Amino acid sequence: MEPGPNYIYKCPNCGNLLTNESLMSGNTFGAKIFSDGKRVAPMLPEFPDLTKCRKCNTIFWLSKLEEVGTYQWGYKKSPNWEKADKAKFLNIKDYFKALNDGIAENREEELYIRNRIWWAYNDRTRKGRKQFLDEKDEIKWRENCNILISLLDQSDLDQKIMTAEIHRNLGDFEKCINIIQSIDNDEFNCIKEKIINECKRNNKCVIELN
């Protein structure tokens, strides 16, 4: 893994500085692939696009901001940049706040946020924790899943598999199997078999595929 430049941004609300990392190159050695499409790869980490200012709590897209500057690892940088907060991924509460605040300006952005919410709930399972804090939390999760399904493009095979997986998470195993079996592509046979087997076991939880 070879680190790329660090990018410096200004919060659009208060001007607080944030830094975001990047990669020049990486690999998938030791990566874990999950049934919800999330990949956890130590040698190919992902960096946030939607983040929050730690000073004023404003949520914004880094990709919509102009960089204040960049610096390479091991090179001298501005003293002000040294104090810049590291951009972090949002938590579930902040993702919902982003939706309520109208941060998503189109289908793609809403799909990104709702997919991240789905992943964040599954992260609790991945870490061996309870998936829901309480009944209200589960209702919010279920509502997000149903809206996410409506946003997915069924002509895209990856998104079709996501749709099936969400139905499995919701406990609609028959619907999941019907969708999975409608996919006629040998490249997905292994994934199809694993998801169908989990449906037969009445397992709603995210699983590791590799």
Contacts in CASP RR format, 6 or more apart in sequence:
PFRMAT RR
TARGET T0000
AUTHOR 0000-0000-0000
METHOD contacts of the structure
MODEL  1
MEPGPNYIYKCPNCGNLLTNESLMSGNTFGAKIFSDGKRVAPMLPEFPDL
TKCRKCNTIFWLSKLEEVGTYQWGYKKSPNWEKADKAKFLNIKDYFKALN
DGIAENREEELYIRNRIWWAYNDRTRKGRKQFLDEKDEIKWRENCNILIS
LLDQSDLDQKIMTAEIHRNLGDFEKCINIIQSIDNDEFNCIKEKIINECK
RNNKCVIELN
1 23 0 8 1.000
1 25 0 8 1.000
1 26 0 8 1.000
1 27 0 8 1.000
1 43 0 8 1.000
1 44 0 8 1.000
2 23 0 8 1.000
2 24 0 8 1.000
2 25 0 8 1.000
2 26 0 8 1.000
3 21 0 8 1.000
3 22 0 8 1.000
3 23 0 8 1.000
3 24 0 8 1.000
3 73 0 8 1.000
4 21 0 8 1.000
4 22 0 8 1.000
4 23 0 8 1.000
4 24 0 8 1.000
4 72 0 8 1.000
4 73 0 8 1.000
5 22 0 8 1.000
5 70 0 8 1.000
5 71 0 8 1.000
5 72 0 8 1.000
6 19 0 8 1.000
6 20 0 8 1.000
6 21 0 8 1.000
6 22 0 8 1.000
6 70 0 8 1.000
6 71 0 8 1.000
6 72 0 8 1.000
6 73 0 8 1.000
6 77 0 8 1.000
7 19 0 8 1.000
7 20 0 8 1.000
7 21 0 8 1.000
7 22 0 8 1.000
7 62 0 8 1.000
7 67 0 8 1.000
7 69 0 8 1.000
7 70 0 8 1.000
8 17 0 8 1.000
8 18 0 8 1.000
8 19 0 8 1.000
8 67 0 8 1.000
8 68 0 8 1.000
8 69 0 8 1.000
8 70 0 8 1.000
8 71 0 8 1.000
8 81 0 8 1.000
8 84 0 8 1.000
9 17 0 8 1.000
9 18 0 8 1.000
9 19 0 8 1.000
9 20 0 8 1.000
9 62 0 8 1.000
9 65 0 8 1.000
9 67 0 8 1.000
9 68 0 8 1.000
9 87 0 8 1.000
10 16 0 8 1.000
10 17 0 8 1.000
10 18 0 8 1.000
10 65 0 8 1.000
10 68 0 8 1.000
11 17 0 8 1.000
11 18 0 8 1.000
11 53 0 8 1.000
11 55 0 8 1.000
11 56 0 8 1.000
11 58 0 8 1.000
11 60 0 8 1.000
12 58 0 8 1.000
12 60 0 8 1.000
12 65 0 8 1.000
13 53 0 8 1.000
13 56 0 8 1.000
13 58 0 8 1.000
13 60 0 8 1.000
14 53 0 8 1.000
14 55 0 8 1.000
14 56 0 8 1.000
14 58 0 8 1.000
15 53 0 8 1.000
16 53 0 8 1.000
16 54 0 8 1.000
16 55 0 8 1.000
16 56 0 8 1.000
16 85 0 8 1.000
17 68 0 8 1.000
17 80 0 8 1.000
17 81 0 8 1.000
17 83 0 8 1.000
17 84 0 8 1.000
17 85 0 8 1.000
18 51 0 8 1.000
18 53 0 8 1.000
18 62 0 8 1.000
18 84 0 8 1.000
18 85 0 8 1.000
18 86 0 8 1.000
18 87 0 8 1.000
19 81 0 8 1.000
19 84 0 8 1.000
19 85 0 8 1.000
19 86 0 8 1.000
19 87 0 8 1.000
20 47 0 8 1.000
20 48 0 8 1.000
20 51 0 8 1.000
20 62 0 8 1.000
20 86 0 8 1.000
20 87 0 8 1.000
21 45 0 8 1.000
21 47 0 8 1.000
21 86 0 8 1.000
22 47 0 8 1.000
23 44 0 8 1.000
23 45 0 8 1.000
26 43 0 8 1.000
26 44 0 8 1.000
27 41 0 8 1.000
27 43 0 8 1.000
27 44 0 8 1.000
28 39 0 8 1.000
28 41 0 8 1.000
28 43 0 8 1.000
28 44 0 8 1.000
29 42 0 8 1.000
29 43 0 8 1.000
30 41 0 8 1.000
30 42 0 8 1.000
30 43 0 8 1.000
31 39 0 8 1.000
31 40 0 8 1.000
31 41 0 8 1.000
31 42 0 8 1.000
31 43 0 8 1.000
31 44 0 8 1.000
31 210 0 8 1.000
32 39 0 8 1.000
32 40 0 8 1.000
32 41 0 8 1.000
32 208 0 8 1.000
32 210 0 8 1.000
33 39 0 8 1.000
33 208 0 8 1.000
33 209 0 8 1.000
33 210 0 8 1.000
34 40 0 8 1.000
34 122 0 8 1.000
34 126 0 8 1.000
34 206 0 8 1.000
34 207 0 8 1.000
34 208 0 8 1.000
34 209 0 8 1.000
35 165 0 8 1.000
35 168 0 8 1.000
35 191 0 8 1.000
35 194 0 8 1.000
35 195 0 8 1.000
35 198 0 8 1.000
35 206 0 8 1.000
35 207 0 8 1.000
35 208 0 8 1.000
35 209 0 8 1.000
36 118 0 8 1.000
36 119 0 8 1.000
36 122 0 8 1.000
36 162 0 8 1.000
36 165 0 8 1.000
36 169 0 8 1.000
36 206 0 8 1.000
37 162 0 8 1.000
37 165 0 8 1.000
38 119 0 8 1.000
38 122 0 8 1.000
47 87 0 8 1.000
48 62 0 8 1.000
48 87 0 8 1.000
48 88 0 8 1.000
48 89 0 8 1.000
48 90 0 8 1.000
49 61 0 8 1.000
49 62 0 8 1.000
49 63 0 8 1.000
49 112 0 8 1.000
50 59 0 8 1.000
50 60 0 8 1.000
50 61 0 8 1.000
50 62 0 8 1.000
50 89 0 8 1.000
50 90 0 8 1.000
50 95 0 8 1.000
50 98 0 8 1.000
50 103 0 8 1.000
50 112 0 8 1.000
50 113 0 8 1.000
50 116 0 8 1.000
51 59 0 8 1.000
51 60 0 8 1.000
51 62 0 8 1.000
51 87 0 8 1.000
51 88 0 8 1.000
51 89 0 8 1.000
51 90 0 8 1.000
52 58 0 8 1.000
52 59 0 8 1.000
52 60 0 8 1.000
52 88 0 8 1.000
52 90 0 8 1.000
52 94 0 8 1.000
53 59 0 8 1.000
53 60 0 8 1.000
53 85 0 8 1.000
54 85 0 8 1.000
55 85 0 8 1.000
59 90 0 8 1.000
59 94 0 8 1.000
59 97 0 8 1.000
59 98 0 8 1.000
59 101 0 8 1.000
59 103 0 8 1.000
60 103 0 8 1.000
61 103 0 8 1.000
61 109 0 8 1.000
62 87 0 8 1.000
69 81 0 8 1.000
71 77 0 8 1.000
71 78 0 8 1.000
71 81 0 8 1.000
89 116 0 8 1.000
90 98 0 8 1.000
90 116 0 8 1.000
91 120 0 8 1.000
92 117 0 8 1.000
92 120 0 8 1.000
92 121 0 8 1.000
95 113 0 8 1.000
95 116 0 8 1.000
95 117 0 8 1.000
95 120 0 8 1.000
96 117 0 8 1.000
96 140 0 8 1.000
96 144 0 8 1.000
98 104 0 8 1.000
98 113 0 8 1.000
99 110 0 8 1.000
99 113 0 8 1.000
99 114 0 8 1.000
103 109 0 8 1.000
103 113 0 8 1.000
104 110 0 8 1.000
104 112 0 8 1.000
104 113 0 8 1.000
107 151 0 8 1.000
110 151 0 8 1.000
111 148 0 8 1.000
111 151 0 8 1.000
111 152 0 8 1.000
114 144 0 8 1.000
114 147 0 8 1.000
114 148 0 8 1.000
114 151 0 8 1.000
115 148 0 8 1.000
115 162 0 8 1.000
117 141 0 8 1.000
117 144 0 8 1.000
117 148 0 8 1.000
118 144 0 8 1.000
118 145 0 8 1.000
118 148 0 8 1.000
118 166 0 8 1.000
118 169 0 8 1.000
121 131 0 8 1.000
121 132 0 8 1.000
121 141 0 8 1.000
122 131 0 8 1.000
122 169 0 8 1.000
122 206 0 8 1.000
124 130 0 8 1.000
124 131 0 8 1.000
125 131 0 8 1.000
125 205 0 8 1.000
125 206 0 8 1.000
126 206 0 8 1.000
131 138 0 8 1.000
131 141 0 8 1.000
131 205 0 8 1.000
132 138 0 8 1.000
132 141 0 8 1.000
142 170 0 8 1.000
145 166 0 8 1.000
145 169 0 8 1.000
145 170 0 8 1.000
146 170 0 8 1.000
148 166 0 8 1.000
149 163 0 8 1.000
149 166 0 8 1.000
149 167 0 8 1.000
152 159 0 8 1.000
152 160 0 8 1.000
152 162 0 8 1.000
152 163 0 8 1.000
153 159 0 8 1.000
154 160 0 8 1.000
154 163 0 8 1.000
157 183 0 8 1.000
157 185 0 8 1.000
157 188 0 8 1.000
160 179 0 8 1.000
160 182 0 8 1.000
160 183 0 8 1.000
161 180 0 8 1.000
161 183 0 8 1.000
161 188 0 8 1.000
161 191 0 8 1.000
161 195 0 8 1.000
163 179 0 8 1.000
164 175 0 8 1.000
164 176 0 8 1.000
164 177 0 8 1.000
164 179 0 8 1.000
164 180 0 8 1.000
164 195 0 8 1.000
165 176 0 8 1.000
165 195 0 8 1.000
167 173 0 8 1.000
167 175 0 8 1.000
167 176 0 8 1.000
167 179 0 8 1.000
168 176 0 8 1.000
168 195 0 8 1.000
168 198 0 8 1.000
168 199 0 8 1.000
168 203 0 8 1.000
168 204 0 8 1.000
169 204 0 8 1.000
169 205 0 8 1.000
169 206 0 8 1.000
170 204 0 8 1.000
171 202 0 8 1.000
171 204 0 8 1.000
173 199 0 8 1.000
173 200 0 8 1.000
173 202 0 8 1.000
176 195 0 8 1.000
176 199 0 8 1.000
177 196 0 8 1.000
177 199 0 8 1.000
180 192 0 8 1.000
180 195 0 8 1.000
180 196 0 8 1.000
181 192 0 8 1.000
181 196 0 8 1.000
183 192 0 8 1.000
190 209 0 8 1.000
191 209 0 8 1.000
194 207 0 8 1.000
194 209 0 8 1.000
198 207 0 8 1.000
END
